[in-house]
């Protein structure tokens, strides 16, 4: 293989790696967004559980113990 052919082969390889890297980065970004949504959802659910516990305690005298007192 002559030098020119090797250079072209390496250029094609670099281009393929750059495309793959872009795809991986896009996937990582989508996972980060999904994680952020899930964290917000979990936070909202924790608030709802805390409100329900408080409601049970103040209205019915039921005290539910847990890590989220």
VENSUL-V404083 format. One record per helix or strand of 2 or more residues. SS is the DSSP state (@ for helix, = for strand). FROM is the first residue (numbers start at 1). TO is the last residue. If there is no record, write none. Layout:
SS	FROM	TO
SS	FROM	TO
//
This chain:
@	3	60
//
